[in-house]
Amino acid sequence: MILYRTTDGVFVEHGGRFTRLDDEWDAIFNRRDLSAYLTKTVAARGATARLPRGAAILPPIESQEVWAAGVTYERSRTARMSESKEAGGGSFYDRVYRAHRPELFFKATPHRVVGHGGVMRLRRDSAWMVPEPELTLAINSRGRIIGYTVGNDLSCRDLEGENPLYLPQAKTFTACAALGPGILVSGRPLPRATPITLTIQREGRMVFRGATELARMRKPLARLVAYLFRDNAFPLGCFLMTGTGIVPPDGFSLRRGDTVRITIPPIGTLVNRMG
């Protein structure tokens, strides 16, 4: 089942049909019995073939913070080491990649997040920006993974490469993160063979395509969550982007008007334009 937050309320999709839920998003996100609640509600109310006319899909977030894990894939390690070598930070990323403790950093508050179809913002003071397609965990206030969504951790490689201490500026700004289209509610881990694909279109033609799979992620998801919740509380839950295994070549940077598509089955496809 997939949860959607829309301009007409919260809906759950099951078998291609939609059922409206009564509770507010934050309450649903943090229910102890979420899967059972959704199953019971769908059985009791039935479903419709589509969302109500005029209902637009919103980002699947209301009061949750968004955090991110870095250097969880070999490809990310290589890219980070290359971009920061001249600043003397090349070895930092190799050490993080091999360490038991993950790199975790704050990414976005809800007002900095856009949803499916939304416009992400390219920083005016960065000349080298890339999308980072990431499996993103939806985690309730008790530290339990309740589901999965697609995330885009938009990043400024030149700022981060100039000095690792510039990471907050390279990562956090207006419309720096995208989530969606909805949350796949599941108590089971996704198969390690689950693919993640990224395409970038510019003026009607594809300028980049890349793919990876969850099996290439070095650090277990449970470890990432455990460290995130270590001496840290999230009263209304949170999201955790789990790192990227797809990095465009060093000569590539996003431009305004580019369209980024990230697909993770069975969650869906997140599409955003750069502005």
Backbone hydrogen bonds in HBPLUS format (Angstrom, degrees):
<---DONOR---> <-ACCEPTOR-->    atom                        ^
c    i                          cat <-CA-CA->   ^        H-A-AA   ^      H-
h    n   atom  resd res      DA  || num        DHA   H-A  angle D-A-AA Bond
n    s   type  num  typ     dist DA aas  dist angle  dist       angle   num
A0185-VAL N   A0001-MET O   2.80 MM 184  5.61 159.0  1.85 163.6 170.9     1
A0002-ILE N   A0013-GLU O   3.04 MM  11  5.11 158.1  2.09 139.7 146.6     2
A0013-GLU N   A0002-ILE O   2.78 MM  11  5.11 163.3  1.81 147.5 152.8     3
A0003-LEU N   A0183-ILE O   2.82 MM 180  5.04 157.1  1.87 143.9 144.7     4
A0183-ILE N   A0003-LEU O   2.94 MM 180  5.04 152.5  2.02 136.8 145.5     5
A0004-TYR N   A0011-PHE O   2.77 MM   7  5.22 163.9  1.80 160.9 161.3     6
A0011-PHE N   A0004-TYR O   2.94 MM   7  5.22 163.0  1.97 150.8 156.4     7
A0058-LEU N   A0005-ARG O   2.69 MM  53  5.40 167.3  1.70 153.5 155.3     8
A0006-THR N   A0009-GLY O   2.93 MM   3  5.22 150.5  2.02 139.5 148.7     9
A0009-GLY N   A0006-THR O   3.25 MM   3  5.22 158.7  2.30 111.4 109.1    10
A0007-THR N   A0056-ALA O   2.95 MM  49  5.44 142.7  2.09 144.6 156.4    11
A0021-LEU N   A0010-VAL O   2.88 MM  11  5.58 163.8  1.91 161.5 158.0    12
A0012-VAL N   A0019-THR O   2.90 MM   7  5.35 154.9  1.96 147.6 155.2    13
A0019-THR N   A0012-VAL O   2.94 MM   7  5.35 151.4  2.02 145.4 154.7    14
A0014-HIS N   A0017-ARG O   2.83 MM   3  5.43 158.0  1.88 155.8 162.3    15
A0017-ARG N   A0014-HIS O   3.24 MM   3  5.43 159.1  2.28 106.2 112.4    16
A0018-PHE N   A0048-THR O   2.81 MM  30  5.21 160.1  1.85 148.9 154.2    17
A0048-THR N   A0018-PHE O   2.83 MM  30  5.21 156.2  1.88 142.5 147.5    18
A0028-ILE N   A0024-GLU O   3.05 MM   4  6.33 162.3  2.08 158.4 163.8    19
A0029-PHE N   A0025-TRP O   2.86 MM   4  6.02 165.8  1.88 160.6 164.8    20
A0030-ASN N   A0026-ASP O   3.31 MM   4  6.40 138.8  2.50 135.8 144.2    21
A0031-ARG N   A0028-ILE O   3.27 MM   3  5.34 174.6  2.28 112.2 112.0    22
A0037-TYR N   A0033-ASP O   2.77 MM   4  5.85 159.5  1.81 163.3 170.5    23
A0038-LEU N   A0034-LEU O   2.90 MM   4  6.13 160.9  1.94 157.5 161.6    24
A0039-THR N   A0035-SER O   3.00 MM   4  6.21 165.5  2.02 151.0 155.1    25
A0040-LYS N   A0036-ALA O   2.94 MM   4  6.07 163.1  1.97 149.6 154.2    26
A0041-THR N   A0037-TYR O   2.95 MM   4  6.08 159.1  1.99 148.0 153.9    27
A0042-VAL N   A0038-LEU O   2.98 MM   4  6.13 167.1  2.00 154.8 157.7    28
A0043-ALA N   A0039-THR O   3.10 MM   4  6.25 159.8  2.14 145.5 151.1    29
A0044-ALA N   A0040-LYS O   2.99 MM   4  6.14 148.9  2.09 144.9 153.3    30
A0045-ARG N   A0041-THR O   2.96 MM   4  6.01 153.2  2.04 152.3 158.2    31
A0046-GLY N   A0042-VAL O   2.97 MM   4  5.41 149.0  2.07 140.8 146.7    32
A0055-ALA N   A0052-PRO O   3.04 MM   3  5.55 164.2  2.07 137.2 137.6    33
A0061-ILE N   A0059-PRO O   2.74 MM   2  5.47 142.0  1.88 101.7  92.5    34
A0239-PHE N   A0065-GLU O   2.90 MM 174  6.29 149.4  1.99 154.5 164.4    35
A0066-VAL N   A0108-ALA O   2.86 MM  42  5.00 147.5  1.96 163.1 164.8    36
A0107-LYS N   A0066-VAL O   2.88 MM  41  5.41 154.9  1.95 144.7 145.7    37
A0108-ALA N   A0066-VAL O   3.03 MM  42  5.00 161.0  2.07 131.9 136.2    38
A0067-TRP N   A0239-PHE O   2.89 MM 172  6.09 165.6  1.91 147.1 151.3    39
A0241-MET N   A0067-TRP O   2.87 MM 174  6.24 167.1  1.89 145.8 144.3    40
A0068-ALA N   A0105-PHE O   2.86 MM  37  5.45 148.4  1.96 157.1 166.9    41
A0105-PHE N   A0068-ALA O   2.90 MM  37  5.45 156.3  1.95 154.5 161.5    42
A0069-ALA N   A0241-MET O   2.80 MM 172  6.06 140.5  1.96 144.0 156.4    43
A0070-GLY N   A0103-GLU O   2.98 MM  33  5.27 153.4  2.06 133.9 141.3    44
A0218-ARG N   A0072-THR O   2.73 MM 146  5.44 175.0  1.73 173.5 172.1    45
A0077-ARG N   A0073-TYR O   3.12 MM   4  6.44 157.7  2.17 149.8 156.1    46
A0078-THR N   A0074-GLU O   3.01 MM   4  6.32 163.1  2.04 157.8 160.8    47
A0079-ALA N   A0075-ARG O   3.08 MM   4  6.28 163.1  2.11 146.7 151.2    48
A0080-ARG N   A0076-SER O   2.91 MM   4  6.06 167.7  1.93 156.5 159.7    49
A0081-MET N   A0077-ARG O   2.99 MM   4  6.14 161.9  2.02 151.9 157.0    50
A0082-SER N   A0078-THR O   3.07 MM   4  6.23 156.2  2.13 146.0 152.3    51
A0083-GLU N   A0079-ALA O   3.03 MM   4  6.22 166.5  2.05 155.0 157.7    52
A0084-SER N   A0080-ARG O   3.18 MM   4  6.17 144.0  2.31 144.3 152.2    53
A0087-ALA N   A0084-SER O   3.07 MM   3  5.28 131.6  2.31 102.6 116.0    54
A0089-GLY N   A0084-SER O   3.10 MM   5  5.20 155.4  2.16 152.4 145.5    55
A0088-GLY N   A0085-LYS O   3.03 MM   3  5.27 161.4  2.06 110.2 115.5    56
A0092-PHE N   A0089-GLY O   3.09 MM   3  5.39 137.7  2.27 106.8 118.7    57
A0095-ARG N   A0091-SER O   3.09 MM   4  6.29 160.9  2.13 153.7 158.5    58
A0096-VAL N   A0092-PHE O   2.98 MM   4  6.30 152.6  2.06 146.8 154.7    59
A0097-TYR N   A0093-TYR O   2.90 MM   4  6.03 160.8  1.94 145.4 150.9    60
A0098-ARG N   A0094-ASP O   3.15 MM   4  6.34 148.7  2.25 144.1 151.1    61
A0099-ALA N   A0095-ARG O   3.00 MM   4  5.96 127.7  2.28 138.9 152.2    62
A0099-ALA N   A0096-VAL O   3.24 MM   3  5.09 136.7  2.44  94.8 106.6    63
A0112-ARG N   A0109-THR O   2.95 MM   3  5.53 158.9  1.99 121.2 128.2    64
A0113-VAL N   A0110-PRO O   3.08 MM   3  5.33 165.9  2.10 115.1 117.8    65
A0114-VAL N   A0177-ALA O   2.94 MM  63  6.38 160.4  1.98 152.6 156.8    66
A0179-LEU N   A0114-VAL O   3.08 MM  65  6.58 151.2  2.17 160.5 167.8    67
A0118-GLY N   A0115-GLY O   2.91 MM   3  5.29 159.7  1.95 134.4 135.8    68
A0117-GLY N   A0271-VAL O   2.70 MM 154  5.43 161.7  1.73 167.6 168.7    69
A0273-ARG N   A0118-GLY O   3.36 MM 155  6.70 147.8  2.47 141.5 149.5    70
A0120-MET N   A0273-ARG O   2.89 MM 153  6.25 153.1  1.96 160.0 167.4    71
A0275-GLY N   A0120-MET O   2.73 MM 155  5.87 156.0  1.79 168.5 176.3    72
A0121-ARG N   A0175-ALA O   3.17 MM  54  5.21 160.8  2.21 124.1 129.9    73
A0157-ARG N   A0128-TRP O   2.80 MM  29  5.61 131.2  2.04 157.0 172.2    74
A0254-LEU N   A0129-MET O   2.84 MM 125  5.56 165.5  1.86 150.9 155.9    75
A0130-VAL N   A0155-SER O   3.02 MM  25  5.62 155.7  2.08 154.5 162.3    76
A0155-SER N   A0130-VAL O   3.07 MM  25  5.62 172.1  2.07 165.7 168.2    77
A0153-ASP N   A0132-GLU O   2.97 MM  21  4.89 164.8  2.00 140.0 138.6    78
A0134-GLU N   A0151-GLY O   2.88 MM  17  5.03 164.8  1.91 148.3 148.1    79
A0151-GLY N   A0134-GLU O   2.89 MM  17  5.03 146.2  2.00 155.0 162.6    80
A0242-THR N   A0135-LEU O   3.08 MM 107  5.85 154.6  2.15 159.5 165.8    81
A0136-THR N   A0149-THR O   2.97 MM  13  5.19 160.7  2.00 160.6 154.7    82
A0149-THR N   A0136-THR O   2.85 MM  13  5.19 158.8  1.90 151.3 157.3    83
A0137-LEU N   A0240-LEU O   2.87 MM 103  5.05 163.7  1.90 140.5 137.7    84
A0240-LEU N   A0137-LEU O   2.95 MM 103  5.05 149.8  2.04 137.5 146.1    85
A0138-ALA N   A0147-GLY O   2.96 MM   9  5.18 172.9  1.96 137.2 135.6    86
A0146-ILE N   A0138-ALA O   2.81 MM   8  5.73 156.2  1.86 154.6 162.8    87
A0139-ILE N   A0238-CYS O   2.92 MM  99  5.38 172.7  1.92 169.8 167.8    88
A0238-CYS N   A0139-ILE O   2.87 MM  99  5.38 158.4  1.92 154.3 160.7    89
A0140-ASN N   A0144-ARG O   2.97 MM   4  5.53 158.1  2.02 153.9 151.5    90
A0143-GLY N   A0140-ASN O   2.97 MM   3  5.51 162.0  2.00 122.8 124.6    91
A0186-SER N   A0146-ILE O   3.16 MM  40  6.07 145.2  2.29 125.4 135.7    92
A0148-TYR N   A0184-LEU O   2.91 MM  36  5.13 146.9  2.02 132.3 141.7    93
A0184-LEU N   A0148-TYR O   2.78 MM  36  5.13 159.1  1.82 162.7 157.1    94
A0150-VAL N   A0180-GLY O   3.37 MM  30  5.42 145.9  2.50 130.4 139.1    95
A0180-GLY N   A0150-VAL O   3.07 MM  30  5.42 138.2  2.25 145.5 153.4    96
A0152-ASN N   A0178-ALA O   2.94 MM  26  5.05 147.4  2.04 142.9 146.2    97
A0178-ALA N   A0152-ASN O   3.23 MM  26  5.05 146.9  2.35 131.0 139.1    98
A0154-LEU N   A0176-CYS O   3.24 MM  22  5.45 134.2  2.47 159.0 169.4    99
A0156-CYS N   A0170-ALA O   3.09 MM  14  4.69 144.7  2.22 128.5 137.4   100
A0160-GLU N   A0156-CYS O   3.24 MM   4  6.46 173.5  2.24 155.0 156.8   101
A0161-GLY N   A0157-ARG O   2.90 MM   4  5.81 152.3  1.98 138.4 147.0   102
A0162-GLU N   A0158-ASP O   2.97 MM   4  5.99 140.2  2.13 137.9 147.1   103
A0166-TYR N   A0163-ASN O   2.84 MM   3  5.58 166.6  1.85 126.8 131.4   104
A0167-LEU N   A0164-PRO O   3.12 MM   3  5.58 154.2  2.19 117.5 118.9   105
A0169-GLN N   A0166-TYR O   3.00 MM   3  5.49 121.6  2.36 113.4 127.4   106
A0170-ALA N   A0166-TYR O   2.97 MM   4  6.22 149.7  2.07 152.5 161.7   107
A0170-ALA N   A0167-LEU O   3.02 MM   3  4.91 117.5  2.43  95.3 111.7   108
A0171-LYS N   A0167-LEU O   2.99 MM   4  6.07 130.4  2.24 150.9 163.5   109
A0172-THR N   A0168-PRO O   2.86 MM   4  5.59 160.8  1.89 147.8 152.6   110
A0194-THR N   A0191-PRO O   2.95 MM   3  5.43 162.0  1.98 119.1 121.7   111
A0215-ALA N   A0192-ARG O   2.77 MM  23  4.61 120.5  2.13 160.8 142.9   112
A0214-LEU N   A0194-THR O   3.06 MM  20  5.73 152.7  2.14 153.2 160.6   113
A0196-ILE N   A0212-THR O   2.94 MM  16  5.36 159.1  1.98 138.1 137.9   114
A0212-THR N   A0196-ILE O   2.96 MM  16  5.36 149.1  2.05 149.8 159.0   115
A0197-THR N   A0263-THR O   3.06 MM  66  5.31 162.6  2.09 148.4 154.0   116
A0263-THR N   A0197-THR O   3.00 MM  66  5.31 159.0  2.05 144.3 151.1   117
A0198-LEU N   A0210-GLY O   2.88 MM  12  5.24 161.9  1.91 154.6 154.9   118
A0210-GLY N   A0198-LEU O   2.92 MM  12  5.24 156.6  1.98 149.3 155.0   119
A0199-THR N   A0261-ARG O   2.97 MM  62  5.27 154.9  2.03 148.8 155.8   120
A0261-ARG N   A0199-THR O   2.93 MM  62  5.27 167.2  1.95 157.3 160.0   121
A0200-ILE N   A0208-PHE O   2.94 MM   8  5.18 151.8  2.02 149.6 149.1   122
A0207-VAL N   A0200-ILE O   2.83 MM   7  5.78 164.9  1.85 160.7 165.7   123
A0201-GLN N   A0259-THR O   2.89 MM  58  5.12 163.9  1.91 148.2 153.2   124
A0259-THR N   A0201-GLN O   2.94 MM  58  5.12 160.5  1.98 144.5 150.8   125
A0202-ARG N   A0205-ARG O   2.77 MM   3  5.41 165.0  1.79 157.5 157.7   126
A0205-ARG N   A0202-ARG O   3.13 MM   3  5.41 165.0  2.15 112.0 116.7   127
A0216-ARG N   A0213-GLU O   3.03 MM   3  5.88 166.0  2.05 125.1 129.3   128
A0217-MET N   A0214-LEU O   2.99 MM   3  5.51 168.2  2.00 119.8 123.3   129
A0223-ARG N   A0220-PRO O   3.13 MM   3  5.37 125.0  2.45 100.4 113.7   130
A0224-LEU N   A0220-PRO O   3.22 MM   4  6.63 155.3  2.28 149.8 156.4   131
A0225-VAL N   A0221-LEU O   3.04 MM   4  6.37 162.4  2.08 158.3 162.1   132
A0226-ALA N   A0222-ALA O   2.95 MM   4  6.08 160.1  1.99 145.1 151.1   133
A0227-TYR N   A0223-ARG O   3.03 MM   4  6.22 161.0  2.07 151.8 155.3   134
A0228-LEU N   A0224-LEU O   3.02 MM   4  6.21 153.1  2.09 143.8 151.9   135
A0229-PHE N   A0225-VAL O   3.01 MM   4  6.23 154.2  2.08 154.8 160.0   136
A0230-ARG N   A0227-TYR O   3.21 MM   3  4.98 157.1  2.27  97.5 104.3   137
A0232-ASN N   A0229-PHE O   3.45 MM   3  4.85 159.6  2.50 106.5 100.8   138
A0237-GLY N   A0234-PHE O   2.96 MM   3  4.96 169.6  1.98 113.9 116.5   139
A0252-PHE N   A0249-PRO O   2.95 MM   3  5.62 166.6  1.97 127.9 130.5   140
A0258-ASP N   A0255-ARG O   3.11 MM   3  5.74 164.4  2.14 136.5 138.3   141
A0257-GLY N   A0274-MET O   2.72 MM  17  5.24 170.0  1.73 141.5 144.4   142
A0274-MET N   A0258-ASP O   2.83 MM  16  5.35 154.8  1.89 157.5 163.8   143
A0260-VAL N   A0272-ASN O   2.79 MM  12  5.35 169.5  1.80 167.3 166.6   144
A0272-ASN N   A0260-VAL O   2.96 MM  12  5.35 157.6  2.01 150.3 157.6   145
A0262-ILE N   A0270-LEU O   2.93 MM   8  5.20 160.1  1.97 148.1 154.7   146
A0270-LEU N   A0262-ILE O   2.80 MM   8  5.20 160.1  1.84 154.8 157.6   147
A0264-ILE N   A0268-GLY O   3.07 MM   4  5.69 164.1  2.09 165.0 165.4   148
A0267-ILE N   A0264-ILE O   2.78 MM   3  5.65 126.2  2.07 133.3 143.6   149
A0268-GLY N   A0264-ILE O   3.07 MM   4  5.69 158.7  2.11 130.7 137.4   150
